[in-house]
Amino acid sequence: MTLSDLLLLFALLTHAVIVGVWWAAGSQLSLSSKAAGHWMLGAMAHGTALILYLLDDRLHGSAHNILADALVVIGFVAMRRGLQWFLRKERTDSEHLVTGAMQAALAAAVFVPLDWPGASAVLSSLLVGWVCLRASHEAYAIIHHEFGSKAPWVVVTPLVSVVTIMVARIAYVLFSLGQPHPLWKDNPVTQIVLILVFLFLAITLNFALGYAVVIRLVRKLQHLSQHDGLTGLLNRRAMEYLLDREAQRLQRFGQPYVVMLIDIDHFKRVNDQMGHAVGDAVLASVARTLSEQAREVDRVARFGGEEFCVLLPHTQREGALLAAERFREAVRQHPVPWGNESVTVTISVGVAAASDPTETVEALLHRADQAMYRAKAQGRDRVILAPPVAVGDALPVL
């Protein structure tokens, strides 16, 4: 087996793996299926182009090199369009069509008839560089906003590397007077180095795209583990973590905070008489109202069933009572529409202020819970402030 055969086999296996990974991600795992489909097509186009380049010494003429240049352009257009799908950005299909059509039309009408592989190489390099620069510009801000400051560079760096290689390719073709591959043919060491560079770039670029997919999946799983599926609020586990953190701040820095437990009045009656669909609508409406009325630093969670919990950091008893009344009044003034009717909703609120660093979170929640039940016992649709913890009643901090 010759060196050319080994390189050809290596290129085939590498791109077959890349295509297989995107096929599995899109069709079997349902991970960004439209984006994965485009990236799979891009890998197929690039793999075919690389094989045509490798078969240069076995094929006559330059038509196969010109076809390979067109496939490279099409592959990067597919990659950019897949990235737009992934980033939920509007697709620039007219620009993609012009880019692909320009390379294909000139290849068919000019480059092949006149045997101008150098001109084809220059044009394809210019178009690929343009596509990668545009993709980098589009991706950076969106990825930075969604994933943080480090993630954009993982995606943008390979794209910028492609631009650099395309500039070097243009310079090389122009320097060699329009012959794109004389060094490629005559020097096997250079051939190996170039192939390895192209394959490394393909692997790196697809790894960067896969990295973005995995990061989004991890973020989505984190969100699902910390949020309630119906209301979109934090769940009980996430709120308990935040409460523990506030308790530690109170112990270390003396920063007070307040907890509210909120229960929807007569919720069981709504479910029994009007159905669970109406009950879900009521829960979602109350959750939305509480979130709208909360301050930016406040945290709202669904604690279970029809019960909600609100954490108000850096808040005293008087401010908490005003906030609780604001929540109560806002819920009352937002009836839930259902068909031709509307469901008036009220809430009972128990408020407990944390000011004693020796009080446990469990004891604080118990005080808020007792205050909430007193609000229900006194007629519902009201706010009750729990009495402050008595000295010596709180459990000592271990």
N, C-alpha and C positions, 0 to 999 in steps of 0.2 A: 504493500500500500504506500503510495507516494505522499509527500507532504501536503500536496494540494487535496488529496483524498481525505487526509486526516482533518485538515482545516474545514473542508466541506462537511464532514460528519459532525465535527464539533459545533459548527454553526447550525446545522439541522437540529441537533439534540437540544442546544440552548434555546432556540426559538420555539421548538416543540414544547419544551417545559413551560416557557413563558405563556404561550398560547393556551396550554392545558390549564395553567393556574388561573388565567382570566376566565376561561370557559367554566371552570369549577366555581369560581367566585361569583360569576354572574348567574349561571343557570342552576347550580346545585345548592349554593349557600345563600343566594339572593342578596349578595353584598353589592350594592350599587350596580344593578344589572345592566342598565343602559350604558353607564360609564365603562363597565367591564367589557361589554360587547364591543365598544369602540376601541378600547385598548387592545383587545384580542385581535381585531382587524388590523390595527396599526402594527402589532407584532408580526402578524402574518405577512403584511406588505414589506416590512423591514427585513424579515427573514428571507423572503423571496428575492429581494434586491441584493442582499449579501451573497446569496447563492449564485445569482447571475454574475456578480463581480468575480466570484471565485472561479466561475467557468469561463473566464475571459480567454484563457489560453486554449480552450477546447472549441470555442465558437468563432465563427468567421464574422468579420465586419464589426461594426460598433452599435448595431441596433439593440443588442442585449444590454449594453451599458446605458444607452439612452432610456430604454425601458426601466432599467433599475433605478435611474435618477427619478423618473416619474413615480415609481413605487415608493421611493424614499419620501417624496413630497406628500403623496397620498397618506402614507403612514403617519407623518407628523400632523397632518390635518385631522386625521381620525383621532390621534392622541389628544389634540387640543379640544376637539369637539367633545370627547369623553370627559375631559377635565371640566368643561363648561357644564355638562350634565351633572357631574359630581358636585361642583360648587353651586349648583342651582342658579346658574347665571344664564342670561339670555343667549341663545346660540347665534353666532354670526355666520349663518349659512351662506349668505351672498358672498361674503369675503372668502369663505372656504371654497365655494364654487369657482370664483374667479381664479383663486390660487391654483387649484387642481386643473382647471380648464386651460390656463395659460401654459403650464408645463406640457400638458397632453397635446394641445393644438400645435405648439411650436415643435414638439418632438415629431409629430406626424407630418407637418407641412414643411419643416425646415431642417431640423437636425438630422433626421434619418435620410431624407433624399440627398442632402448635401454632405452627409457623413461628417457632421460637426459634433463629435462627442465632447470636445472641450467646452463649446458653448452651452451644451446641455448641462454639463457639470457645474458651470458658473451659475446658470439660471436656477438650477435646483438648489444649489447652496444658498443663493440669495433668498429664495422662497422659504427654505427650511429655517434660515436664520430669522426671517421676518416672523414666521409662525411661532417660533420658540420665544422670541422677544415679546410678542403679543400675549402668549400664554403666560409668561413670567409676570408681566404687568397685571394681567387679570387675576392671577392666582395669589399674588403676594398679599394684598390687602385683605382678601376674603379669608385666606388661611390664617393670617395673623389674627383677625378678629375672632375666628372660631376656635383655633387651637393654641394660640399664644405666640410668643415672639420667636421661638426656636423653630417651630415646624415649617414656616414658609421657606427657610433656607434649605431644608431637606429636599423640597420639590423644585425650588428655583435654581439651585446650584447645578444640577444636571442639565437643565434647560440652557443656562448660560454657557455651560461647557460645550454643548452642541453648537451654540452660536460661534464660540471660539474656534472650534474645529472646522466649521463651515468657512469662516474667514480664512483660516490656514489653507483649506482646500482651494479656495478661489485664488489665493496668492500662488499656490503651487502650480495650478493649471496655467495661470497667466505666465508664470516664470518658465514653464516648460513649453511655451509657445503653442498652447492649445491641445497638447497631447496629455490627457488626464492621468494615464497610468503607465508611463515608461518605467519609472522606478519600481512600480508594483510588479511588473512582469520580470524585470531583470534581476531583482535582488530578493532572494527568498527570505532573508532575515527581516528586511523591511516589510515584506508581505505578512510574515508572522506577527510582527509588532502592530501593524495596522489592523489586522483582523482581531487581535486581542484587545486593542483599544476600542474598536467598534463594538465588540461583544461586551466588554466591560461597561461601556457607555449604555448599551441596551439594557444590561442587567441593572445598572445603577438607576437608570430612568424608571424602569418598571418597579424596582424596589421602592423608589420614592413615591410612586403612585400607590403602591400597596401599603406603604407606611401611612399615607393619608387616610386610606380606607380603614385600616386597623385602628388608627387613633380615633376616627369618628365612631367606630363600633364600640371602642372602650368607653368613650364619653357617653354614648347612648346607654350602655349597660350601667354605667355609674348613675346616670340620670334616673333610669328605671329603678335602680336599687334604693334611691333616695327620695323618690317622688311617688305620689299617689296617681294611679292610672286614670281615674275618673276626673279628678279636679285639677290635676297638674301641680298641686301643692306639695310641700315636703311631707314625707310620711313620718310615722311616730319614731322610727329609729333615727332618722336624721335630726328631728327636733330634740330628742333626748341627748344626742351628741352636742348640739348647740347649747342646751341647758347646762350640761356638765361644764362646758367651756365658760359660760357666764358665771357659774358657781366658783370656778377657779379664779376668775377675775375679781369677784367679790372678796374671796379669801386673800388674794395677793395685793390688790390695789384699792379695795373698799368701794368698788364701783357697783351701785345698786342696779337692780333690774326688776321687771315685773312680768308675771305670767298670767295670762287669761285662759280660762277654759270656757268654751262657748258650745252650747247645745241648742239644736233647732227644736223649737216648741212643737209638740204634737206631730212629730215626724212620722211616727208609726201610723197615725190616722191617715196621713197623706198616702203612705204606701198601701195601706189596706183598702182605702176607698177609691183612690185614683190610679193605683198601679205603680210598679217600680220604675217605669220610664219617667213618670212625673217626679217621683222621689229623686231619681238621678239628676233631673233638670234642676230641682230645688237645691241639691247639694252643689252642683256646678255653679248655680247663680250665687249662692251664699259665699262660696269660695272666691268667686270673682269679685264680689263686693268687698269682702274683707281685704283682699289683696290690693284693691284700688284705694281703700281708706288707710291702709298701713303706710307708715313712713318707709323711706328707703332702707333704713337700718333695721326695721322690724322684720320678723320672720313669722310666717303663717304656715300652719301644718294641719292636715287632717289627722286627728288622733285616733280615729276609728269610728265606724258607723256614722252617726250624724253629729259627732263631736269634733270640735276644732280647738287648736291651741295657738295662741299668739304670744310671741316673745318680744318684749320691749326693752332693749338694752338702755342703760343710762337714763332710767326713768324713775321718778318718785311716785308716791301714792296719788297725789293730786293730779298729776299729768296722766296717770294711768286711768283714773276715773273719767277724765274728759275724753280720752281716746276710746274707752269702752262705750261711753254714751254715743260717741260718733259712730262706732260700729253698729250699735243696736239700732240707731235711727236710720242709718243708711240701708240696712237690711229691710227694715219695715217699709221704707219708701221705694223699694224695688221689688214689686210683686213679680212672680214668675209667669210669663205668658204660656198658655197651653191650649192650643186650638182657639176656640172663640172665648175662652175664659182666662182668668188669671188667678194665681194662687198667692194669697198674702202670707208672708213668712215673717215670723218673729223669732228672736233668740233670747236665751237666758245666759247671762255672763257672770262668771265668778272670777274675781280679781284678787291676786295675792302678790304682795310686794316683798321682794327678798332684800333684807338689809342686815340680817344676822349671818356672819360667815360660818357659824357652826351649824346652821340649818341645812339639812340634806335636800337634794332635789326632790326626792320622794316625799319628804315632809311638806315642801313647798307646793307640790302638785296636789297633795292631799288637802291642804288648806284651800286651794283654788277650787278643787272639786266640791268640797263642803259648801263653799260660798255659792257655787253654781246651783247646787241642790236647794239651798235656801231661797235662791231667786225663783226657782220653779215652785217651791212650796208657797211662796208669797204671791203667786199669781202669774208668773212667767213674764216675758217681755220686760225684763228689768236687769239692772246691774247691782251686784252685791259685792262689797269689798270685804275680804277676809280680815279678821282682827290680826294685829301683829303678833308674831310668835312671842310667847311668854319666855322670860329669862329662865334658862335651865331646862326648857322643854325640848330644845333642839338637840340632836345627837352631836357629840363631839366629833371633830375631824380627826381621823386616824392618820 
